[in-house]
């Protein structure tokens, strides 16, 4: 899908309504601009998803699991 918009004198761009609806962009949505191989890419930055995960890994022995994986990898490497 291709849409066009005009940049205002203040550098503002209006995202066409059909794209706002498709990508659920609402007032207050934070967006990120990034360059990708000579193109400008706009992405919604939905912090709500990140915040929803906050604390979900609490209590899991992640560091112990990583250390065990490292020991196993070293052991396999030494056996070669």
PDB file as gemmi writes it, atoms N, CA and C in Angstrom:
CRYST1    1.000    1.000    1.000  90.00  90.00  90.00 P 1                      
ATOM      1  N   UNK A   1       0.848  -1.173   0.000  1.00  0.00           N  
ATOM      2  CA  UNK A   1       0.000   0.000   0.000  1.00  0.00           C  
ATOM      3  C   UNK A   1       0.891   1.232   0.000  1.00  0.00           C  
ATOM      4  N   UNK A   2       0.546   2.196  -0.789  1.00  0.00           N  
ATOM      5  CA  UNK A   2       1.325   3.424  -0.906  1.00  0.00           C  
ATOM      6  C   UNK A   2       0.425   4.604  -0.606  1.00  0.00           C  
ATOM      7  N   UNK A   3       0.881   5.464   0.284  1.00  0.00           N  
ATOM      8  CA  UNK A   3       0.149   6.679   0.633  1.00  0.00           C  
ATOM      9  C   UNK A   3       1.135   7.834   0.630  1.00  0.00           C  
ATOM     10  N   UNK A   4       0.633   9.023   0.470  1.00  0.00           N  
ATOM     11  CA  UNK A   4       1.499  10.196   0.488  1.00  0.00           C  
ATOM     12  C   UNK A   4       1.026  11.170   1.548  1.00  0.00           C  
ATOM     13  N   UNK A   5       1.965  12.010   1.983  1.00  0.00           N  
ATOM     14  CA  UNK A   5       1.669  13.069   2.945  1.00  0.00           C  
ATOM     15  C   UNK A   5       2.633  14.208   2.670  1.00  0.00           C  
ATOM     16  N   UNK A   6       2.304  15.371   3.159  1.00  0.00           N  
ATOM     17  CA  UNK A   6       3.141  16.553   2.961  1.00  0.00           C  
ATOM     18  C   UNK A   6       3.718  16.962   4.311  1.00  0.00           C  
ATOM     19  N   UNK A   7       5.001  17.298   4.311  1.00  0.00           N  
ATOM     20  CA  UNK A   7       5.644  17.766   5.534  1.00  0.00           C  
ATOM     21  C   UNK A   7       5.335  19.248   5.697  1.00  0.00           C  
ATOM     22  N   UNK A   8       4.852  19.619   6.890  1.00  0.00           N  
ATOM     23  CA  UNK A   8       4.505  21.023   7.146  1.00  0.00           C  
ATOM     24  C   UNK A   8       5.764  21.843   7.405  1.00  0.00           C  
ATOM     25  N   UNK A   9       5.602  23.156   7.518  1.00  0.00           N  
ATOM     26  CA  UNK A   9       6.740  24.037   7.787  1.00  0.00           C  
ATOM     27  C   UNK A   9       7.365  23.747   9.156  1.00  0.00           C  
ATOM     28  N   UNK A  10       6.611  23.087  10.035  1.00  0.00           N  
ATOM     29  CA  UNK A  10       7.114  22.716  11.357  1.00  0.00           C  
ATOM     30  C   UNK A  10       7.691  21.301  11.381  1.00  0.00           C  
ATOM     31  N   UNK A  11       7.759  20.656  10.212  1.00  0.00           N  
ATOM     32  CA  UNK A  11       8.301  19.302  10.137  1.00  0.00           C  
ATOM     33  C   UNK A  11       7.303  18.229  10.504  1.00  0.00           C  
ATOM     34  N   UNK A  12       6.026  18.581  10.571  1.00  0.00           N  
ATOM     35  CA  UNK A  12       4.997  17.617  10.955  1.00  0.00           C  
ATOM     36  C   UNK A  12       4.443  16.892   9.729  1.00  0.00           C  
ATOM     37  N   UNK A  13       4.091  15.622   9.943  1.00  0.00           N  
ATOM     38  CA  UNK A  13       3.509  14.796   8.894  1.00  0.00           C  
ATOM     39  C   UNK A  13       2.235  14.182   9.441  1.00  0.00           C  
ATOM     40  N   UNK A  14       1.179  14.191   8.656  1.00  0.00           N  
ATOM     41  CA  UNK A  14      -0.064  13.535   9.052  1.00  0.00           C  
ATOM     42  C   UNK A  14      -0.056  12.140   8.452  1.00  0.00           C  
ATOM     43  N   UNK A  15      -0.171  11.130   9.310  1.00  0.00           N  
ATOM     44  CA  UNK A  15      -0.244   9.748   8.843  1.00  0.00           C  
ATOM     45  C   UNK A  15      -1.664   9.516   8.344  1.00  0.00           C  
ATOM     46  N   UNK A  16      -1.828   9.049   7.114  1.00  0.00           N  
ATOM     47  CA  UNK A  16      -3.166   8.842   6.565  1.00  0.00           C  
ATOM     48  C   UNK A  16      -4.040   7.964   7.473  1.00  0.00           C  
ATOM     49  N   UNK A  17      -5.309   8.287   7.523  1.00  0.00           N  
ATOM     50  CA  UNK A  17      -6.254   7.626   8.423  1.00  0.00           C  
ATOM     51  C   UNK A  17      -6.290   6.110   8.226  1.00  0.00           C  
ATOM     52  N   UNK A  18      -6.237   5.658   6.986  1.00  0.00           N  
ATOM     53  CA  UNK A  18      -6.305   4.209   6.759  1.00  0.00           C  
ATOM     54  C   UNK A  18      -5.083   3.492   7.348  1.00  0.00           C  
ATOM     55  N   UNK A  19      -3.925   4.133   7.332  1.00  0.00           N  
ATOM     56  CA  UNK A  19      -2.732   3.528   7.935  1.00  0.00           C  
ATOM     57  C   UNK A  19      -2.777   3.601   9.456  1.00  0.00           C  
ATOM     58  N   UNK A  20      -3.271   4.714   9.985  1.00  0.00           N  
ATOM     59  CA  UNK A  20      -3.423   4.818  11.447  1.00  0.00           C  
ATOM     60  C   UNK A  20      -4.337   3.715  11.954  1.00  0.00           C  
ATOM     61  N   UNK A  21      -5.410   3.474  11.235  1.00  0.00           N  
ATOM     62  CA  UNK A  21      -6.359   2.443  11.650  1.00  0.00           C  
ATOM     63  C   UNK A  21      -5.733   1.053  11.539  1.00  0.00           C  
ATOM     64  N   UNK A  22      -5.084   0.788  10.427  1.00  0.00           N  
ATOM     65  CA  UNK A  22      -4.480  -0.530  10.195  1.00  0.00           C  
ATOM     66  C   UNK A  22      -3.432  -0.864  11.259  1.00  0.00           C  
ATOM     67  N   UNK A  23      -2.626   0.129  11.635  1.00  0.00           N  
ATOM     68  CA  UNK A  23      -1.535  -0.105  12.584  1.00  0.00           C  
ATOM     69  C   UNK A  23      -1.874   0.343  14.002  1.00  0.00           C  
ATOM     70  N   UNK A  24      -3.133   0.634  14.221  1.00  0.00           N  
ATOM     71  CA  UNK A  24      -3.641   1.017  15.553  1.00  0.00           C  
ATOM     72  C   UNK A  24      -2.834   2.149  16.178  1.00  0.00           C  
ATOM     73  N   UNK A  25      -2.559   3.164  15.379  1.00  0.00           N  
ATOM     74  CA  UNK A  25      -1.845   4.342  15.862  1.00  0.00           C  
ATOM     75  C   UNK A  25      -2.878   5.343  16.360  1.00  0.00           C  
ATOM     76  N   UNK A  26      -2.806   5.646  17.637  1.00  0.00           N  
ATOM     77  CA  UNK A  26      -3.769   6.562  18.239  1.00  0.00           C  
ATOM     78  C   UNK A  26      -3.031   7.764  18.809  1.00  0.00           C  
ATOM     79  N   UNK A  27      -3.774   8.759  19.180  1.00  0.00           N  
ATOM     80  CA  UNK A  27      -3.173   9.933  19.807  1.00  0.00           C  
ATOM     81  C   UNK A  27      -2.365   9.494  21.022  1.00  0.00           C  
ATOM     82  N   UNK A  28      -1.150   9.984  21.114  1.00  0.00           N  
ATOM     83  CA  UNK A  28      -0.287   9.637  22.230  1.00  0.00           C  
ATOM     84  C   UNK A  28       0.625   8.448  21.972  1.00  0.00           C  
ATOM     85  N   UNK A  29       0.433   7.739  20.855  1.00  0.00           N  
ATOM     86  CA  UNK A  29       1.309   6.618  20.518  1.00  0.00           C  
ATOM     87  C   UNK A  29       2.709   7.153  20.247  1.00  0.00           C  
ATOM     88  N   UNK A  30       3.707   6.555  20.876  1.00  0.00           N  
ATOM     89  CA  UNK A  30       5.088   6.937  20.634  1.00  0.00           C  
ATOM     90  C   UNK A  30       5.582   6.185  19.415  1.00  0.00           C  
ATOM     91  N   UNK A  31       6.273   6.890  18.526  1.00  0.00           N  
ATOM     92  CA  UNK A  31       6.824   6.261  17.335  1.00  0.00           C  
ATOM     93  C   UNK A  31       8.329   6.457  17.300  1.00  0.00           C  
ATOM     94  N   UNK A  32       8.991   5.572  16.587  1.00  0.00           N  
ATOM     95  CA  UNK A  32      10.436   5.613  16.433  1.00  0.00           C  
ATOM     96  C   UNK A  32      10.749   5.750  14.951  1.00  0.00           C  
ATOM     97  N   UNK A  33      11.646   6.667  14.634  1.00  0.00           N  
ATOM     98  CA  UNK A  33      12.140   6.806  13.269  1.00  0.00           C  
ATOM     99  C   UNK A  33      13.530   6.189  13.225  1.00  0.00           C  
ATOM    100  N   UNK A  34      13.779   5.376  12.209  1.00  0.00           N  
ATOM    101  CA  UNK A  34      15.125   4.846  12.040  1.00  0.00           C  
ATOM    102  C   UNK A  34      15.444   4.730  10.557  1.00  0.00           C  
ATOM    103  N   UNK A  35      16.724   4.811  10.255  1.00  0.00           N  
ATOM    104  CA  UNK A  35      17.173   4.669   8.877  1.00  0.00           C  
ATOM    105  C   UNK A  35      17.467   3.205   8.604  1.00  0.00           C  
ATOM    106  N   UNK A  36      17.077   2.751   7.432  1.00  0.00           N  
ATOM    107  CA  UNK A  36      17.327   1.372   7.041  1.00  0.00           C  
ATOM    108  C   UNK A  36      17.661   1.349   5.556  1.00  0.00           C  
ATOM    109  N   UNK A  37      18.950   1.181   5.255  1.00  0.00           N  
ATOM    110  CA  UNK A  37      19.422   1.110   3.870  1.00  0.00           C  
ATOM    111  C   UNK A  37      18.899   2.263   3.014  1.00  0.00           C  
ATOM    112  N   UNK A  38      19.063   3.468   3.512  1.00  0.00           N  
ATOM    113  CA  UNK A  38      18.670   4.648   2.755  1.00  0.00           C  
ATOM    114  C   UNK A  38      17.186   4.975   2.804  1.00  0.00           C  
ATOM    115  N   UNK A  39      16.429   4.259   3.624  1.00  0.00           N  
ATOM    116  CA  UNK A  39      15.000   4.531   3.771  1.00  0.00           C  
ATOM    117  C   UNK A  39      14.723   4.988   5.191  1.00  0.00           C  
ATOM    118  N   UNK A  40      13.690   5.773   5.346  1.00  0.00           N  
ATOM    119  CA  UNK A  40      13.261   6.207   6.673  1.00  0.00           C  
ATOM    120  C   UNK A  40      12.079   5.333   7.081  1.00  0.00           C  
ATOM    121  N   UNK A  41      12.210   4.656   8.216  1.00  0.00           N  
ATOM    122  CA  UNK A  41      11.186   3.723   8.681  1.00  0.00           C  
ATOM    123  C   UNK A  41      10.555   4.270   9.954  1.00  0.00           C  
ATOM    124  N   UNK A  42       9.253   4.260  10.013  1.00  0.00           N  
ATOM    125  CA  UNK A  42       8.507   4.698  11.192  1.00  0.00           C  
ATOM    126  C   UNK A  42       7.879   3.469  11.821  1.00  0.00           C  
ATOM    127  N   UNK A  43       8.127   3.279  13.112  1.00  0.00           N  
ATOM    128  CA  UNK A  43       7.557   2.138  13.829  1.00  0.00           C  
ATOM    129  C   UNK A  43       6.900   2.621  15.106  1.00  0.00           C  
ATOM    130  N   UNK A  44       5.787   2.005  15.444  1.00  0.00           N  
ATOM    131  CA  UNK A  44       5.165   2.293  16.733  1.00  0.00           C  
ATOM    132  C   UNK A  44       6.038   1.688  17.811  1.00  0.00           C  
ATOM    133  N   UNK A  45       6.254   2.411  18.873  1.00  0.00           N  
ATOM    134  CA  UNK A  45       7.053   1.925  19.999  1.00  0.00           C  
ATOM    135  C   UNK A  45       6.095   1.714  21.152  1.00  0.00           C  
ATOM    136  N   UNK A  46       5.575   0.516  21.251  1.00  0.00           N  
ATOM    137  CA  UNK A  46       4.535   0.210  22.224  1.00  0.00           C  
ATOM    138  C   UNK A  46       5.152  -0.220  23.551  1.00  0.00           C  
ATOM    139  N   UNK A  47       5.380   0.746  24.424  1.00  0.00           N  
ATOM    140  CA  UNK A  47       5.970   0.455  25.729  1.00  0.00           C  
ATOM    141  C   UNK A  47       5.041  -0.380  26.601  1.00  0.00           C  
ATOM    142  N   UNK A  48       3.747  -0.358  26.310  1.00  0.00           N  
ATOM    143  CA  UNK A  48       2.816  -1.140  27.128  1.00  0.00           C  
ATOM    144  C   UNK A  48       3.159  -2.618  27.093  1.00  0.00           C  
ATOM    145  N   UNK A  49       3.605  -3.104  25.941  1.00  0.00           N  
ATOM    146  CA  UNK A  49       3.989  -4.506  25.821  1.00  0.00           C  
ATOM    147  C   UNK A  49       5.189  -4.807  26.712  1.00  0.00           C  
ATOM    148  N   UNK A  50       6.160  -3.908  26.705  1.00  0.00           N  
ATOM    149  CA  UNK A  50       7.345  -4.101  27.540  1.00  0.00           C  
ATOM    150  C   UNK A  50       6.962  -4.050  29.009  1.00  0.00           C  
ATOM    151  N   UNK A  51       6.154  -3.067  29.386  1.00  0.00           N  
ATOM    152  CA  UNK A  51       5.759  -2.938  30.781  1.00  0.00           C  
ATOM    153  C   UNK A  51       4.932  -4.135  31.251  1.00  0.00           C  
ATOM    154  N   UNK A  52       4.175  -4.741  30.351  1.00  0.00           N  
ATOM    155  CA  UNK A  52       3.377  -5.903  30.727  1.00  0.00           C  
ATOM    156  C   UNK A  52       4.271  -7.081  31.107  1.00  0.00           C  
ATOM    157  N   UNK A  53       5.480  -7.127  30.569  1.00  0.00           N  
ATOM    158  CA  UNK A  53       6.409  -8.208  30.878  1.00  0.00           C  
ATOM    159  C   UNK A  53       7.215  -7.940  32.144  1.00  0.00           C  
ATOM    160  N   UNK A  54       7.150  -6.726  32.624  1.00  0.00           N  
ATOM    161  CA  UNK A  54       7.948  -6.344  33.778  1.00  0.00           C  
ATOM    162  C   UNK A  54       7.669  -7.271  34.961  1.00  0.00           C  
ATOM    163  N   UNK A  55       8.725  -7.850  35.495  1.00  0.00           N  
ATOM    164  CA  UNK A  55       8.606  -8.726  36.656  1.00  0.00           C  
ATOM    165  C   UNK A  55       8.203 -10.153  36.325  1.00  0.00           C  
ATOM    166  N   UNK A  56       7.935 -10.452  35.074  1.00  0.00           N  
ATOM    167  CA  UNK A  56       7.454 -11.797  34.737  1.00  0.00           C  
ATOM    168  C   UNK A  56       8.530 -12.865  34.884  1.00  0.00           C  
ATOM    169  N   UNK A  57       9.799 -12.476  34.899  1.00  0.00           N  
ATOM    170  CA  UNK A  57      10.878 -13.450  35.038  1.00  0.00           C  
ATOM    171  C   UNK A  57      11.419 -13.518  36.458  1.00  0.00           C  
ATOM    172  N   UNK A  58      10.821 -12.764  37.343  1.00  0.00           N  
ATOM    173  CA  UNK A  58      11.266 -12.757  38.729  1.00  0.00           C  
ATOM    174  C   UNK A  58      11.160 -14.156  39.323  1.00  0.00           C  
ATOM    175  N   UNK A  59      12.189 -14.552  40.042  1.00  0.00           N  
ATOM    176  CA  UNK A  59      12.160 -15.852  40.701  1.00  0.00           C  
ATOM    177  C   UNK A  59      12.704 -16.991  39.862  1.00  0.00           C  
ATOM    178  N   UNK A  60      12.957 -16.734  38.589  1.00  0.00           N  
ATOM    179  CA  UNK A  60      13.516 -17.791  37.749  1.00  0.00           C  
ATOM    180  C   UNK A  60      15.038 -17.803  37.903  1.00  0.00           C  
ATOM    181  N   UNK A  61      15.636 -18.964  37.951  1.00  0.00           N  
ATOM    182  CA  UNK A  61      17.092 -19.064  38.149  1.00  0.00           C  
ATOM    183  C   UNK A  61      17.861 -18.838  36.847  1.00  0.00           C  
ATOM    184  N   UNK A  62      17.680 -17.689  36.229  1.00  0.00           N  
ATOM    185  CA  UNK A  62      18.285 -17.436  34.925  1.00  0.00           C  
ATOM    186  C   UNK A  62      19.809 -17.435  34.970  1.00  0.00           C  
ATOM    187  N   UNK A  63      20.386 -16.772  35.963  1.00  0.00           N  
ATOM    188  CA  UNK A  63      21.839 -16.714  36.039  1.00  0.00           C  
ATOM    189  C   UNK A  63      22.434 -18.101  36.255  1.00  0.00           C  
ATOM    190  N   UNK A  64      21.821 -18.891  37.102  1.00  0.00           N  
ATOM    191  CA  UNK A  64      22.311 -20.245  37.350  1.00  0.00           C  
ATOM    192  C   UNK A  64      22.217 -21.083  36.079  1.00  0.00           C  
ATOM    193  N   UNK A  65      21.123 -20.948  35.335  1.00  0.00           N  
ATOM    194  CA  UNK A  65      20.965 -21.688  34.085  1.00  0.00           C  
ATOM    195  C   UNK A  65      22.015 -21.279  33.070  1.00  0.00           C  
ATOM    196  N   UNK A  66      22.293 -19.978  32.968  1.00  0.00           N  
ATOM    197  CA  UNK A  66      23.308 -19.500  32.032  1.00  0.00           C  
ATOM    198  C   UNK A  66      24.692 -20.014  32.416  1.00  0.00           C  
ATOM    199  N   UNK A  67      24.997 -19.979  33.680  1.00  0.00           N  
ATOM    200  CA  UNK A  67      26.298 -20.472  34.145  1.00  0.00           C  
ATOM    201  C   UNK A  67      26.441 -21.967  33.857  1.00  0.00           C  
ATOM    202  N   UNK A  68      25.386 -22.711  34.071  1.00  0.00           N  
ATOM    203  CA  UNK A  68      25.417 -24.152  33.776  1.00  0.00           C  
ATOM    204  C   UNK A  68      25.628 -24.380  32.279  1.00  0.00           C  
ATOM    205  N   UNK A  69      24.953 -23.602  31.445  1.00  0.00           N  
ATOM    206  CA  UNK A  69      25.142 -23.713  30.001  1.00  0.00           C  
ATOM    207  C   UNK A  69      26.584 -23.403  29.614  1.00  0.00           C  
ATOM    208  N   UNK A  70      27.169 -22.395  30.235  1.00  0.00           N  
ATOM    209  CA  UNK A  70      28.570 -22.049  29.951  1.00  0.00           C  
ATOM    210  C   UNK A  70      29.505 -23.188  30.353  1.00  0.00           C  
ATOM    211  N   UNK A  71      29.276 -23.771  31.524  1.00  0.00           N  
ATOM    212  CA  UNK A  71      30.110 -24.894  31.973  1.00  0.00           C  
ATOM    213  C   UNK A  71      30.009 -26.065  30.999  1.00  0.00           C  
ATOM    214  N   UNK A  72      28.785 -26.361  30.566  1.00  0.00           N  
ATOM    215  CA  UNK A  72      28.582 -27.465  29.621  1.00  0.00           C  
ATOM    216  C   UNK A  72      29.289 -27.183  28.296  1.00  0.00           C  
ATOM    217  N   UNK A  73      29.219 -25.955  27.833  1.00  0.00           N  
ATOM    218  CA  UNK A  73      29.871 -25.583  26.573  1.00  0.00           C  
ATOM    219  C   UNK A  73      31.384 -25.704  26.705  1.00  0.00           C  
ATOM    220  N   UNK A  74      31.939 -25.241  27.831  1.00  0.00           N  
ATOM    221  CA  UNK A  74      33.384 -25.357  28.053  1.00  0.00           C  
ATOM    222  C   UNK A  74      33.813 -26.836  28.099  1.00  0.00           C  
ATOM    223  N   UNK A  75      32.999 -27.647  28.763  1.00  0.00           N  
ATOM    224  CA  UNK A  75      33.306 -29.061  28.881  1.00  0.00           C  
ATOM    225  C   UNK A  75      33.328 -29.715  27.504  1.00  0.00           C  
ATOM    226  N   UNK A  76      32.311 -29.417  26.674  1.00  0.00           N  
ATOM    227  CA  UNK A  76      32.263 -29.973  25.317  1.00  0.00           C  
ATOM    228  C   UNK A  76      33.452 -29.498  24.495  1.00  0.00           C  
ATOM    229  N   UNK A  77      33.823 -28.245  24.652  1.00  0.00           N  
ATOM    230  CA  UNK A  77      34.958 -27.693  23.911  1.00  0.00           C  
ATOM    231  C   UNK A  77      36.259 -28.380  24.334  1.00  0.00           C  
ATOM    232  N   UNK A  78      36.441 -28.615  25.628  1.00  0.00           N  
ATOM    233  CA  UNK A  78      37.643 -29.271  26.124  1.00  0.00           C  
ATOM    234  C   UNK A  78      37.728 -30.734  25.704  1.00  0.00           C  
ATOM    235  N   UNK A  79      36.586 -31.360  25.465  1.00  0.00           N  
ATOM    236  CA  UNK A  79      36.566 -32.759  25.058  1.00  0.00           C  
ATOM    237  C   UNK A  79      36.932 -32.938  23.597  1.00  0.00           C  
ATOM    238  N   UNK A  80      36.949 -31.882  22.835  1.00  0.00           N  
ATOM    239  CA  UNK A  80      37.263 -31.980  21.396  1.00  0.00           C  
ATOM    240  C   UNK A  80      38.718 -32.149  21.145  1.00  0.00           C  
TER     241      UNK A  80                                                      
END                                                                             
